[in-house]
Amino acid sequence: MEQLFLFLGTIGAICFALSGLPQAVKSWKEGHSNGIATLTVILWLIGEICMLAYAIYFYITDLVLIINYTVNFLLVSVIFKYKFFKR
């Protein structure tokens, strides 16, 4: 049973980590993130930074969490960049 939940958690983490990918690619291609609210981007970035710090401090051995929040942070950073620094 534990393996089932580990599998489900891993699939969920992958889906969650990649959920920002379409927006990050779109922002990169278009050179802006105009279609997403400024407050959304700011809160998303702050949330990812805080959760990554939390996961590193409390769950450093849980690579699923660490990779998830690292990927999320990188993707939202791309969106943030093009929200405030348009090409």
C-alpha positions as CSV (number, residue, x, y, z in Angstrom):
1,M,0.0,0.0,0.0
2,E,2.9,2.4,0.8
3,Q,4.3,1.9,-2.7
4,L,0.9,2.9,-4.2
5,F,0.9,6.1,-2.3
6,L,4.5,6.8,-3.1
7,F,3.6,6.3,-6.8
8,L,0.6,8.5,-6.6
9,G,2.6,11.2,-4.7
10,T,5.3,11.1,-7.4
11,I,2.7,11.4,-10.2
12,G,1.0,14.3,-8.4
13,A,4.4,16.0,-7.8
14,I,5.3,15.7,-11.5
15,C,1.9,17.0,-12.6
16,F,2.2,19.9,-10.1
17,A,5.8,20.7,-11.1
18,L,4.9,20.8,-14.8
19,S,1.7,22.8,-14.4
20,G,3.5,26.1,-14.9
21,L,5.4,24.8,-18.0
22,P,2.9,25.9,-20.6
23,Q,2.8,29.4,-19.2
24,A,6.5,29.6,-18.9
25,V,7.0,28.5,-22.5
26,K,4.4,30.9,-23.7
27,S,5.9,33.8,-21.8
28,W,9.4,32.9,-23.1
29,K,8.2,32.7,-26.8
30,E,6.1,35.9,-26.6
31,G,8.6,37.8,-24.5
32,H,6.0,38.9,-21.9
33,S,3.5,37.5,-19.4
34,N,0.7,39.9,-19.9
35,G,-2.1,37.3,-19.7
36,I,-1.5,36.5,-16.0
37,A,-2.3,38.8,-13.1
38,T,0.7,40.5,-11.4
39,L,-0.5,39.5,-7.9
40,T,-0.8,35.9,-9.1
41,V,2.9,35.9,-10.2
42,I,4.1,37.6,-7.1
43,L,2.2,35.3,-4.7
44,W,3.2,32.2,-6.7
45,L,6.9,33.1,-6.6
46,I,6.8,33.9,-2.9
47,G,4.9,30.6,-2.2
48,E,7.5,28.6,-4.2
49,I,10.4,30.2,-2.4
50,C,8.9,29.6,1.0
51,M,7.9,26.0,0.2
52,L,11.3,25.2,-1.2
53,A,13.0,26.5,1.9
54,Y,10.5,24.5,4.1
55,A,11.1,21.3,2.1
56,I,14.9,21.7,2.2
57,Y,14.9,22.3,6.0
58,F,12.4,19.6,7.0
59,Y,12.4,17.1,4.2
60,I,15.9,17.3,2.6
61,T,15.9,13.5,2.0
62,D,12.5,13.7,0.1
63,L,13.7,14.2,-3.4
64,V,10.2,14.2,-4.8
65,L,9.4,17.4,-2.8
66,I,12.7,19.0,-3.4
67,I,12.6,18.5,-7.2
68,N,9.0,19.5,-7.3
69,Y,9.5,22.9,-5.6
70,T,12.7,23.5,-7.5
71,V,11.1,23.0,-10.9
72,N,8.1,25.1,-9.8
73,F,10.5,27.9,-8.7
74,L,12.4,27.8,-12.0
75,L,9.2,27.9,-14.1
76,V,7.6,30.7,-12.1
77,S,10.9,32.6,-12.3
78,V,10.6,32.6,-16.1
79,I,7.0,33.9,-15.8
80,F,8.1,36.5,-13.3
81,K,10.9,37.7,-15.5
82,Y,8.7,38.2,-18.5
83,K,6.0,39.8,-16.4
84,F,8.3,42.6,-15.2
85,F,11.1,42.6,-17.8
86,K,9.4,42.3,-21.2
87,R,11.5,41.7,-24.3
